[in-house]
Each structure stands twice: as C-alpha cells, then as structure tokens.
Amino acid sequence: MERKHKGKCPFCNSEMAPEVIEKNTIRRDKCKCTTCGEIIYKCRNLSCNAYAKGGLLYDDELCPPCGERLLKAV
C-alpha cells in the first residue's frame, strides 16, 4: 500500500507515515494512521506536514496546531 510523507497524527500524536486508503486527484487522499488506525488527512496549510482528523460527517481542514494558530490570529 502507498504511504504519505511522515507527519504527526492528531489522534495519538505519534510521528508516522500513514497508509493511503483512498487516492484522490482533486480532494485530499484519505489516509490511516499506522499507529492508532484512525482516519486522517493532510493539513490544508501548505507549509505544514502534520495531519488533520477525519470524521464520520466532517473532516477537519487543519491539524490541531494550525487550527489553534488561526483562532489566536482572529
């Protein structure tokens, strides 16, 4: 299975290279953390290498640190 770049999982906070479970050309690739098994997506911040949480109804756009920085800036 294909792997993405190494980054931080928002669920377990481990550094890992997640498995791609659904490849997309327009949207972000759906990935799975190799440590905890949760669904994750690449953070939308282009300068960030971390991952955002995937959910049943909604997938986060930003990883937790980028989301916190955005809230502080507003």
N, CA, C and O atoms as a CHARMM CRD file, in Angstrom:
* protein
*
  296
    1    1 MET  N      0.83400  -1.18200   0.00000 PROA 1      0.00000
    2    1 MET  CA     0.00000   0.00000   0.00000 PROA 1      0.00000
    3    1 MET  C      0.88600   1.25500   0.00000 PROA 1      0.00000
    4    1 MET  O      1.96300   1.27100   0.59600 PROA 1      0.00000
    5    2 GLU  N      0.41700   2.28300  -0.66800 PROA 2      0.00000
    6    2 GLU  CA     1.15600   3.54500  -0.76300 PROA 2      0.00000
    7    2 GLU  C      1.17000   4.27300   0.58000 PROA 2      0.00000
    8    2 GLU  O      0.21900   4.19300   1.35800 PROA 2      0.00000
    9    3 ARG  N      2.27000   4.98300   0.83300 PROA 3      0.00000
   10    3 ARG  CA     2.40900   5.75900   2.07200 PROA 3      0.00000
   11    3 ARG  C      2.58800   7.23100   1.74100 PROA 3      0.00000
   12    3 ARG  O      3.12300   7.57600   0.68700 PROA 3      0.00000
   13    4 LYS  N      2.13400   8.10700   2.65000 PROA 4      0.00000
   14    4 LYS  CA     2.33200   9.55100   2.52900 PROA 4      0.00000
   15    4 LYS  C      3.60200   9.93300   3.28500 PROA 4      0.00000
   16    4 LYS  O      4.27000   9.08400   3.87600 PROA 4      0.00000
   17    5 HSD  N      3.92200  11.22800   3.25600 PROA 5      0.00000
   18    5 HSD  CA     5.09300  11.73000   3.97600 PROA 5      0.00000
   19    5 HSD  C      4.89500  11.57700   5.48900 PROA 5      0.00000
   20    5 HSD  O      3.76900  11.47200   5.97600 PROA 5      0.00000
   21    6 LYS  N      6.00200  11.56600   6.21000 PROA 6      0.00000
   22    6 LYS  CA     5.95600  11.44800   7.66100 PROA 6      0.00000
   23    6 LYS  C      5.36400  12.70800   8.27400 PROA 6      0.00000
   24    6 LYS  O      5.68800  13.81800   7.85100 PROA 6      0.00000
   25    7 GLY  N      4.50700  12.54400   9.25700 PROA 7      0.00000
   26    7 GLY  CA     3.88000  13.67000   9.93400 PROA 7      0.00000
   27    7 GLY  C      3.25600  13.22400  11.24300 PROA 7      0.00000
   28    7 GLY  O      3.32400  12.05000  11.60800 PROA 7      0.00000
   29    8 LYS  N      2.64300  14.17400  11.95000 PROA 8      0.00000
   30    8 LYS  CA     2.07600  13.90900  13.26800 PROA 8      0.00000
   31    8 LYS  C      0.58400  13.59400  13.17100 PROA 8      0.00000
   32    8 LYS  O     -0.17400  14.31700  12.52400 PROA 8      0.00000
   33    9 CYS  N      0.17600  12.50700  13.82300 PROA 9      0.00000
   34    9 CYS  CA    -1.23500  12.11900  13.87700 PROA 9      0.00000
   35    9 CYS  C     -1.95200  12.99200  14.90800 PROA 9      0.00000
   36    9 CYS  O     -1.45000  13.15400  16.02000 PROA 9      0.00000
   37   10 PRO  N     -3.12100  13.56000  14.56600 PROA 10     0.00000
   38   10 PRO  CA    -3.85400  14.39900  15.51600 PROA 10     0.00000
   39   10 PRO  C     -4.54900  13.60000  16.62400 PROA 10     0.00000
   40   10 PRO  O     -4.96600  14.17400  17.63000 PROA 10     0.00000
   41   11 PHE  N     -4.67400  12.29700  16.44800 PROA 11     0.00000
   42   11 PHE  CA    -5.33600  11.46400  17.45100 PROA 11     0.00000
   43   11 PHE  C     -4.35800  10.94700  18.50400 PROA 11     0.00000
   44   11 PHE  O     -4.60800  11.09500  19.70000 PROA 11     0.00000
   45   12 CYS  N     -3.24500  10.34100  18.07600 PROA 12     0.00000
   46   12 CYS  CA    -2.30600   9.72100  19.02200 PROA 12     0.00000
   47   12 CYS  C     -0.99500  10.49600  19.16800 PROA 12     0.00000
   48   12 CYS  O     -0.14700  10.12800  19.98200 PROA 12     0.00000
   49   13 ASN  N     -0.82200  11.56100  18.38900 PROA 13     0.00000
   50   13 ASN  CA     0.37100  12.42500  18.43500 PROA 13     0.00000
   51   13 ASN  C      1.67600  11.71400  18.10000 PROA 13     0.00000
   52   13 ASN  O      2.74600  12.18600  18.48600 PROA 13     0.00000
   53   14 SER  N      1.61200  10.60000  17.39500 PROA 14     0.00000
   54   14 SER  CA     2.83900   9.90200  17.01300 PROA 14     0.00000
   55   14 SER  C      3.31600  10.37400  15.64300 PROA 14     0.00000
   56   14 SER  O      2.50900  10.77300  14.80400 PROA 14     0.00000
   57   15 GLU  N      4.62400  10.32800  15.41900 PROA 15     0.00000
   58   15 GLU  CA     5.21800  10.61700  14.11500 PROA 15     0.00000
   59   15 GLU  C      5.15700   9.33100  13.31200 PROA 15     0.00000
   60   15 GLU  O      5.72300   8.31700  13.72200 PROA 15     0.00000
   61   16 MET  N      4.48500   9.35800  12.18400 PROA 16     0.00000
   62   16 MET  CA     4.34000   8.15400  11.36100 PROA 16     0.00000
   63   16 MET  C      4.14100   8.54800   9.91500 PROA 16     0.00000
   64   16 MET  O      3.88300   9.71100   9.60700 PROA 16     0.00000
   65   17 ALA  N      4.26300   7.56800   9.02500 PROA 17     0.00000
   66   17 ALA  CA     3.97100   7.74600   7.59700 PROA 17     0.00000
   67   17 ALA  C      2.68700   6.96800   7.32300 PROA 17     0.00000
   68   17 ALA  O      2.72700   5.74400   7.20600 PROA 17     0.00000
   69   18 PRO  N      1.53500   7.66200   7.21700 PROA 18     0.00000
   70   18 PRO  CA     0.24900   6.96100   7.09700 PROA 18     0.00000
   71   18 PRO  C      0.06400   6.23600   5.76700 PROA 18     0.00000
   72   18 PRO  O      0.68100   6.57800   4.75800 PROA 18     0.00000
   73   19 GLU  N     -0.80000   5.22900   5.79700 PROA 19     0.00000
   74   19 GLU  CA    -1.16600   4.48400   4.59300 PROA 19     0.00000
   75   19 GLU  C     -2.27900   5.22800   3.86900 PROA 19     0.00000
   76   19 GLU  O     -3.21900   5.72100   4.49400 PROA 19     0.00000
   77   20 VAL  N     -2.16600   5.30600   2.54600 PROA 20     0.00000
   78   20 VAL  CA    -3.23500   5.89400   1.73200 PROA 20     0.00000
   79   20 VAL  C     -4.27600   4.80300   1.51600 PROA 20     0.00000
   80   20 VAL  O     -3.96700   3.74400   0.97000 PROA 20     0.00000
   81   21 ILE  N     -5.52000   5.06500   1.94700 PROA 21     0.00000
   82   21 ILE  CA    -6.57500   4.06700   1.74700 PROA 21     0.00000
   83   21 ILE  C     -7.55000   4.47600   0.65300 PROA 21     0.00000
   84   21 ILE  O     -8.32000   3.64600   0.17000 PROA 21     0.00000
   85   22 GLU  N     -7.52800   5.75400   0.25400 PROA 22     0.00000
   86   22 GLU  CA    -8.35400   6.22500  -0.86700 PROA 22     0.00000
   87   22 GLU  C     -7.62100   7.36300  -1.56400 PROA 22     0.00000
   88   22 GLU  O     -7.49400   8.45900  -1.01800 PROA 22     0.00000
   89   23 LYS  N     -7.14200   7.09600  -2.76800 PROA 23     0.00000
   90   23 LYS  CA    -6.38900   8.08000  -3.55200 PROA 23     0.00000
   91   23 LYS  C     -7.36300   9.01500  -4.26500 PROA 23     0.00000
   92   23 LYS  O     -8.31400   8.55600  -4.89800 PROA 23     0.00000
   93   24 ASN  N     -7.13000  10.32500  -4.16500 PROA 24     0.00000
   94   24 ASN  CA    -7.97200  11.32300  -4.82100 PROA 24     0.00000
   95   24 ASN  C     -7.10800  12.26900  -5.64100 PROA 24     0.00000
   96   24 ASN  O     -5.99200  12.59700  -5.23800 PROA 24     0.00000
   97   25 THR  N     -7.61000  12.70800  -6.78100 PROA 25     0.00000
   98   25 THR  CA    -6.85700  13.64600  -7.61200 PROA 25     0.00000
   99   25 THR  C     -7.26400  15.08900  -7.34800 PROA 25     0.00000
  100   25 THR  O     -6.43600  15.98900  -7.48100 PROA 25     0.00000
  101   26 ILE  N     -8.51300  15.33100  -6.97800 PROA 26     0.00000
  102   26 ILE  CA    -8.98400  16.69300  -6.71900 PROA 26     0.00000
  103   26 ILE  C     -8.97700  16.99300  -5.22100 PROA 26     0.00000
  104   26 ILE  O     -8.49900  18.04700  -4.80100 PROA 26     0.00000
  105   27 ARG  N     -9.50000  16.08100  -4.42400 PROA 27     0.00000
  106   27 ARG  CA    -9.55100  16.26900  -2.97400 PROA 27     0.00000
  107   27 ARG  C     -8.32500  15.64500  -2.31600 PROA 27     0.00000
  108   27 ARG  O     -7.46000  15.09300  -2.99600 PROA 27     0.00000
  109   28 ARG  N     -8.25500  15.73500  -0.99500 PROA 28     0.00000
  110   28 ARG  CA    -7.13300  15.14700  -0.26400 PROA 28     0.00000
  111   28 ARG  C     -7.26300  13.63200  -0.20700 PROA 28     0.00000
  112   28 ARG  O     -8.36900  13.09300  -0.18700 PROA 28     0.00000
  113   29 ASP  N     -6.11600  12.94800  -0.18000 PROA 29     0.00000
  114   29 ASP  CA    -6.11100  11.49900  -0.03800 PROA 29     0.00000
  115   29 ASP  C     -6.58100  11.11800   1.36400 PROA 29     0.00000
  116   29 ASP  O     -6.19600  11.74600   2.35100 PROA 29     0.00000
  117   30 LYS  N     -7.41200  10.08800   1.43800 PROA 30     0.00000
  118   30 LYS  CA    -7.86600   9.56300   2.72700 PROA 30     0.00000
  119   30 LYS  C     -6.79100   8.60800   3.22500 PROA 30     0.00000
  120   30 LYS  O     -6.41100   7.67300   2.52100 PROA 30     0.00000
  121   31 CYS  N     -6.30200   8.84100   4.43600 PROA 31     0.00000
  122   31 CYS  CA    -5.20400   8.04800   4.97800 PROA 31     0.00000
  123   31 CYS  C     -5.58200   7.42300   6.31200 PROA 31     0.00000
  124   31 CYS  O     -6.56700   7.81000   6.94100 PROA 31     0.00000
  125   32 LYS  N     -4.77700   6.44500   6.73400 PROA 32     0.00000
  126   32 LYS  CA    -4.97400   5.78900   8.02200 PROA 32     0.00000
  127   32 LYS  C     -3.66500   5.83000   8.79300 PROA 32     0.00000
  128   32 LYS  O     -2.61100   5.47700   8.26400 PROA 32     0.00000
  129   33 CYS  N     -3.73900   6.26700  10.06000 PROA 33     0.00000
  130   33 CYS  CA    -2.55700   6.29000  10.92300 PROA 33     0.00000
  131   33 CYS  C     -2.08600   4.85600  11.13500 PROA 33     0.00000
  132   33 CYS  O     -2.89000   3.97300  11.43300 PROA 33     0.00000
  133   34 THR  N     -0.79500   4.62400  10.98400 PROA 34     0.00000
  134   34 THR  CA    -0.25000   3.27700  11.14900 PROA 34     0.00000
  135   34 THR  C     -0.09300   2.90400  12.61800 PROA 34     0.00000
  136   34 THR  O      0.15200   1.74000  12.93500 PROA 34     0.00000
  137   35 THR  N     -0.23100   3.87800  13.52200 PROA 35     0.00000
  138   35 THR  CA    -0.11000   3.60600  14.95400 PROA 35     0.00000
  139   35 THR  C     -1.46500   3.31900  15.59700 PROA 35     0.00000
  140   35 THR  O     -1.63700   2.29000  16.25000 PROA 35     0.00000
  141   36 CYS  N     -2.44200   4.24000  15.41100 PROA 36     0.00000
  142   36 CYS  CA    -3.74200   4.09100  16.09400 PROA 36     0.00000
  143   36 CYS  C     -4.87400   3.63100  15.16900 PROA 36     0.00000
  144   36 CYS  O     -5.92700   3.21600  15.65400 PROA 36     0.00000
  145   37 GLY  N     -4.67600   3.69700  13.84200 PROA 37     0.00000
  146   37 GLY  CA    -5.68500   3.23100  12.89800 PROA 37     0.00000
  147   37 GLY  C     -6.78100   4.23000  12.56600 PROA 37     0.00000
  148   37 GLY  O     -7.71200   3.89100  11.83500 PROA 37     0.00000
  149   38 GLU  N     -6.69700   5.45900  13.08500 PROA 38     0.00000
  150   38 GLU  CA    -7.71500   6.48400  12.82100 PROA 38     0.00000
  151   38 GLU  C     -7.56500   7.05600  11.40700 PROA 38     0.00000
  152   38 GLU  O     -6.48300   7.00700  10.82200 PROA 38     0.00000
  153   39 ILE  N     -8.66100   7.59700  10.86600 PROA 39     0.00000
  154   39 ILE  CA    -8.66500   8.22000   9.54100 PROA 39     0.00000
  155   39 ILE  C     -8.12300   9.64300   9.66700 PROA 39     0.00000
  156   39 ILE  O     -8.55700  10.40700  10.52900 PROA 39     0.00000
  157   40 ILE  N     -7.17100   9.99100   8.80000 PROA 40     0.00000
  158   40 ILE  CA    -6.54500  11.31300   8.82500 PROA 40     0.00000
  159   40 ILE  C     -6.36600  11.83700   7.40300 PROA 40     0.00000
  160   40 ILE  O     -6.37000  11.07400   6.43700 PROA 40     0.00000
  161   41 TYR  N     -6.20800  13.16200   7.29600 PROA 41     0.00000
  162   41 TYR  CA    -5.99200  13.84100   6.02100 PROA 41     0.00000
  163   41 TYR  C     -4.85400  14.83400   6.17700 PROA 41     0.00000
  164   41 TYR  O     -4.60600  15.32000   7.28000 PROA 41     0.00000
  165   42 LYS  N     -4.16000  15.14200   5.09200 PROA 42     0.00000
  166   42 LYS  CA    -3.09700  16.14800   5.11800 PROA 42     0.00000
  167   42 LYS  C     -3.68700  17.49000   5.51700 PROA 42     0.00000
  168   42 LYS  O     -4.76000  17.86200   5.04200 PROA 42     0.00000
  169   43 CYS  N     -2.99500  18.22000   6.38600 PROA 43     0.00000
  170   43 CYS  CA    -3.41600  19.56100   6.79500 PROA 43     0.00000
  171   43 CYS  C     -3.44300  20.46800   5.56400 PROA 43     0.00000
  172   43 CYS  O     -2.56700  20.37000   4.70500 PROA 43     0.00000
  173   44 ARG  N     -4.44400  21.35100   5.47400 PROA 44     0.00000
  174   44 ARG  CA    -4.58900  22.24900   4.31600 PROA 44     0.00000
  175   44 ARG  C     -3.55300  23.37100   4.29900 PROA 44     0.00000
  176   44 ARG  O     -3.36200  24.00900   3.26300 PROA 44     0.00000
  177   45 ASN  N     -2.88200  23.62700   5.42100 PROA 45     0.00000
  178   45 ASN  CA    -1.82500  24.63100   5.46700 PROA 45     0.00000
  179   45 ASN  C     -0.64500  24.09400   4.65000 PROA 45     0.00000
  180   45 ASN  O     -0.05700  23.07300   5.00600 PROA 45     0.00000
  181   46 LEU  N     -0.30500  24.77000   3.57100 PROA 46     0.00000
  182   46 LEU  CA     0.72900  24.26900   2.65400 PROA 46     0.00000
  183   46 LEU  C      2.10400  24.14900   3.29200 PROA 46     0.00000
  184   46 LEU  O      2.91600  23.33800   2.84500 PROA 46     0.00000
  185   47 SER  N      2.38600  24.93800   4.32600 PROA 47     0.00000
  186   47 SER  CA     3.70400  24.88300   4.96400 PROA 47     0.00000
  187   47 SER  C      3.74400  23.88500   6.12100 PROA 47     0.00000
  188   47 SER  O      4.75300  23.80300   6.82100 PROA 47     0.00000
  189   48 CYS  N      2.67400  23.13100   6.33400 PROA 48     0.00000
  190   48 CYS  CA     2.58000  22.18600   7.44900 PROA 48     0.00000
  191   48 CYS  C      2.67300  20.74900   6.93200 PROA 48     0.00000
  192   48 CYS  O      2.14100  20.43400   5.86700 PROA 48     0.00000
  193   49 ASN  N      3.34800  19.88500   7.68300 PROA 49     0.00000
  194   49 ASN  CA     3.46000  18.47500   7.31100 PROA 49     0.00000
  195   49 ASN  C      2.65400  17.55500   8.21800 PROA 49     0.00000
  196   49 ASN  O      2.77300  16.33400   8.12500 PROA 49     0.00000
  197   50 ALA  N      1.83200  18.13100   9.09700 PROA 50     0.00000
  198   50 ALA  CA     1.02300  17.32400  10.01800 PROA 50     0.00000
  199   50 ALA  C     -0.29000  16.91400   9.34000 PROA 50     0.00000
  200   50 ALA  O     -0.54500  17.25900   8.18700 PROA 50     0.00000
  201   51 TYR  N     -1.10400  16.18000  10.07800 PROA 51     0.00000
  202   51 TYR  CA    -2.36200  15.66300   9.55000 PROA 51     0.00000
  203   51 TYR  C     -3.55500  16.15700  10.35700 PROA 51     0.00000
  204   51 TYR  O     -3.43700  16.45100  11.54700 PROA 51     0.00000
  205   52 ALA  N     -4.70800  16.24600   9.69300 PROA 52     0.00000
  206   52 ALA  CA    -5.96400  16.67300  10.30700 PROA 52     0.00000
  207   52 ALA  C     -6.84200  15.44800  10.55800 PROA 52     0.00000
  208   52 ALA  O     -6.68200  14.41200   9.91400 PROA 52     0.00000
  209   53 LYS  N     -7.76700  15.58400  11.50100 PROA 53     0.00000
  210   53 LYS  CA    -8.66800  14.48600  11.86000 PROA 53     0.00000
  211   53 LYS  C     -9.72500  14.25200  10.78300 PROA 53     0.00000
  212   53 LYS  O    -10.27000  15.19300  10.20600 PROA 53     0.00000
  213   54 GLY  N     -9.99500  12.99700  10.53500 PROA 54     0.00000
  214   54 GLY  CA   -11.10500  12.61200   9.67400 PROA 54     0.00000
  215   54 GLY  C    -12.26900  12.21200  10.56500 PROA 54     0.00000
  216   54 GLY  O    -12.05900  11.66600  11.64800 PROA 54     0.00000
  217   55 GLY  N    -13.49100  12.47600  10.12500 PROA 55     0.00000
  218   55 GLY  CA   -14.66200  12.14800  10.93500 PROA 55     0.00000
  219   55 GLY  C    -15.73900  11.47400  10.11400 PROA 55     0.00000
  220   55 GLY  O    -15.61000  11.33300   8.89800 PROA 55     0.00000
  221   56 LEU  N    -16.80300  11.05800  10.78400 PROA 56     0.00000
  222   56 LEU  CA   -17.91200  10.39800  10.09100 PROA 56     0.00000
  223   56 LEU  C    -18.69200  11.36900   9.21600 PROA 56     0.00000
  224   56 LEU  O    -19.06700  11.03000   8.09300 PROA 56     0.00000
  225   57 LEU  N    -18.94000  12.58500   9.72600 PROA 57     0.00000
  226   57 LEU  CA   -19.72700  13.56500   8.97900 PROA 57     0.00000
  227   57 LEU  C    -18.89600  14.71900   8.43700 PROA 57     0.00000
  228   57 LEU  O    -19.29600  15.36500   7.46800 PROA 57     0.00000
  229   58 TYR  N    -17.74500  14.98700   9.04900 PROA 58     0.00000
  230   58 TYR  CA   -16.93300  16.13800   8.66000 PROA 58     0.00000
  231   58 TYR  C    -15.46300  15.82000   8.87000 PROA 58     0.00000
  232   58 TYR  O    -15.08900  15.21900   9.87700 PROA 58     0.00000
  233   59 ASP  N    -14.62900  16.22500   7.91900 PROA 59     0.00000
  234   59 ASP  CA   -13.18300  16.07300   8.04000 PROA 59     0.00000
  235   59 ASP  C    -12.57800  17.44300   8.31300 PROA 59     0.00000
  236   59 ASP  O    -12.85800  18.40300   7.59500 PROA 59     0.00000
  237   60 ASP  N    -11.75000  17.53700   9.35100 PROA 60     0.00000
  238   60 ASP  CA   -11.10600  18.81000   9.67700 PROA 60     0.00000
  239   60 ASP  C    -10.22500  19.26800   8.52300 PROA 60     0.00000
  240   60 ASP  O     -9.61600  18.44900   7.83400 PROA 60     0.00000
  241   61 GLU  N    -10.16200  20.55600   8.31900 PROA 61     0.00000
  242   61 GLU  CA    -9.32700  21.13600   7.26400 PROA 61     0.00000
  243   61 GLU  C     -7.88400  21.30700   7.73500 PROA 61     0.00000
  244   61 GLU  O     -6.94500  21.13100   6.95900 PROA 61     0.00000
  245   62 LEU  N     -7.71600  21.65300   9.01800 PROA 62     0.00000
  246   62 LEU  CA    -6.39300  21.94400   9.56900 PROA 62     0.00000
  247   62 LEU  C     -6.05500  20.98000  10.69900 PROA 62     0.00000
  248   62 LEU  O     -6.94400  20.44500  11.36200 PROA 62     0.00000
  249   63 CYS  N     -4.75500  20.76600  10.91100 PROA 63     0.00000
  250   63 CYS  CA    -4.30600  19.99000  12.05800 PROA 63     0.00000
  251   63 CYS  C     -4.55700  20.82800  13.31800 PROA 63     0.00000
  252   63 CYS  O     -4.74000  22.04000  13.20800 PROA 63     0.00000
  253   64 PRO  N     -4.57200  20.22300  14.50500 PROA 64     0.00000
  254   64 PRO  CA    -4.84000  20.99400  15.72800 PROA 64     0.00000
  255   64 PRO  C     -3.92100  22.21000  15.93900 PROA 64     0.00000
  256   64 PRO  O     -4.43700  23.27400  16.28400 PROA 64     0.00000
  257   65 PRO  N     -2.58700  22.11900  15.75300 PROA 65     0.00000
  258   65 PRO  CA    -1.75200  23.31400  15.94700 PROA 65     0.00000
  259   65 PRO  C     -2.07700  24.45000  14.96900 PROA 65     0.00000
  260   65 PRO  O     -2.08500  25.61200  15.37400 PROA 65     0.00000
  261   66 CYS  N     -2.34100  24.14900  13.70900 PROA 66     0.00000
  262   66 CYS  CA    -2.68400  25.19000  12.72600 PROA 66     0.00000
  263   66 CYS  C     -4.04700  25.79900  13.04300 PROA 66     0.00000
  264   66 CYS  O     -4.23700  27.00400  12.87400 PROA 66     0.00000
  265   67 GLY  N     -4.98800  24.99200  13.49700 PROA 67     0.00000
  266   67 GLY  CA    -6.29900  25.49300  13.88700 PROA 67     0.00000
  267   67 GLY  C     -6.20600  26.44200  15.07400 PROA 67     0.00000
  268   67 GLY  O     -6.88500  27.46800  15.10700 PROA 67     0.00000
  269   68 GLU  N     -5.36400  26.09900  16.04900 PROA 68     0.00000
  270   68 GLU  CA    -5.16700  26.96600  17.21500 PROA 68     0.00000
  271   68 GLU  C     -4.52300  28.28700  16.81200 PROA 68     0.00000
  272   68 GLU  O     -4.91900  29.34400  17.30200 PROA 68     0.00000
  273   69 ARG  N     -3.52900  28.23400  15.92000 PROA 69     0.00000
  274   69 ARG  CA    -2.87800  29.46700  15.44800 PROA 69     0.00000
  275   69 ARG  C     -3.87200  30.36600  14.72700 PROA 69     0.00000
  276   69 ARG  O     -3.83100  31.58600  14.88200 PROA 69     0.00000
  277   70 LEU  N     -4.75200  29.78300  13.95100 PROA 70     0.00000
  278   70 LEU  CA    -5.76400  30.55500  13.23600 PROA 70     0.00000
  279   70 LEU  C     -6.72400  31.23800  14.21400 PROA 70     0.00000
  280   70 LEU  O     -7.06900  32.40500  14.02900 PROA 70     0.00000
  281   71 LEU  N     -7.15200  30.52400  15.24400 PROA 71     0.00000
  282   71 LEU  CA    -8.06000  31.10200  16.23500 PROA 71     0.00000
  283   71 LEU  C     -7.41100  32.25200  17.00300 PROA 71     0.00000
  284   71 LEU  O     -8.07500  33.24000  17.31500 PROA 71     0.00000
  285   72 LYS  N     -6.13000  32.13000  17.30600 PROA 72     0.00000
  286   72 LYS  CA    -5.41600  33.19400  18.02000 PROA 72     0.00000
  287   72 LYS  C     -5.25600  34.43000  17.14800 PROA 72     0.00000
  288   72 LYS  O     -5.22000  35.54900  17.66000 PROA 72     0.00000
  289   73 ALA  N     -5.16000  34.24200  15.84100 PROA 73     0.00000
  290   73 ALA  CA    -4.95700  35.36300  14.91700 PROA 73     0.00000
  291   73 ALA  C     -6.23800  36.16600  14.69700 PROA 73     0.00000
  292   73 ALA  O     -6.18000  37.33100  14.30400 PROA 73     0.00000
  293   74 VAL  N     -7.38100  35.55300  14.94700 PROA 74     0.00000
  294   74 VAL  CA    -8.66700  36.22500  14.68600 PROA 74     0.00000
  295   74 VAL  C     -9.10200  37.07900  15.82600 PROA 74     0.00000
  296   74 VAL  O    -10.15900  37.70600  15.76000 PROA 74     0.00000
